[in-house]
Amino acid sequence: MSNLIDDRQIIYQMMYAMEMLSYKGISISKTIELSLKYYLENYKSSEDKRYLDLAMIQVKAGLEFEIMTENALVLYNEACCLSGMDFDEILKKE
């Protein structure tokens, strides 16, 4: 149970950081897409699971922000596939 609480805290911290970027005129949607690309590329090249873990946190933060652009959805699905999670299940939980 504490893992779920820790995950929620991390997601909210990431969202807070993204909100700060938006105050400086930086797009949250674009930041999520670029971050996801970075995490997924690094995971694929290094097979370091920490990048995939961060990608999944980014996916959940994106869903909290209700960012559902076509590009974001493709990246969400890719992250879920690589992590063995069902995107539709994550979508239902958010």
SVG drawing of the C-alpha trace seen along z (x, -y; Angstrom):
<svg xmlns="http://www.w3.org/2000/svg" viewBox="-12 -33 35 41">
<polyline fill="none" stroke="black" stroke-width="0.4" points="0.0,0.0 2.8,-2.4 4.2,-1.9 0.9,-3.2 1.1,-6.3 4.7,-6.8 3.8,-6.5 1.0,-9.1 3.4,-11.5 6.0,-11.2 3.3,-11.7 2.1,-14.9 5.6,-16.1 6.2,-15.7 3.0,-17.5 3.9,-20.4 7.3,-20.7 5.5,-20.8 3.1,-23.4 6.1,-25.6 7.3,-25.2 3.9,-26.3 4.2,-29.5 7.3,-30.3 5.4,-29.6 6.7,-26.1 4.1,-23.7 3.2,-20.9 2.0,-18.7 5.2,-19.2 7.3,-18.6 5.5,-15.3 6.0,-14.1 9.7,-15.1 10.3,-13.5 8.6,-10.3 10.7,-10.1 13.8,-10.7 13.0,-8.0 11.9,-5.4 14.9,-6.0 17.3,-5.6 15.5,-2.5 15.7,-0.9 19.4,-1.7 20.5,-0.8 17.7,1.6 17.9,-0.3 14.5,0.2 14.7,-3.1 14.0,-4.9 10.9,-2.8 9.8,-3.4 10.1,-7.2 8.2,-6.9 5.3,-5.2 5.2,-8.0 5.3,-10.5 2.3,-8.6 0.3,-8.8 1.1,-12.5 0.1,-13.1 -3.2,-11.3 -3.8,-13.4 -3.3,-16.5 -5.7,-15.0 -3.1,-15.3 -4.5,-13.0 -2.9,-14.3 -2.3,-11.8 1.5,-11.9 1.1,-11.5 -1.3,-8.5 1.3,-6.8 4.0,-7.3 1.7,-6.2 0.9,-3.0 4.6,-2.4 5.6,-2.9 2.8,-0.5 3.8,2.2 7.4,2.0 6.4,2.3 3.9,5.1 1.0,3.0 -2.4,2.5 -2.9,-1.1 -6.7,-0.7 -6.3,0.5 -4.2,-2.5 -6.7,-4.8 -9.5,-3.3 -7.6,-3.9 -6.8,-7.5"/>
</svg>
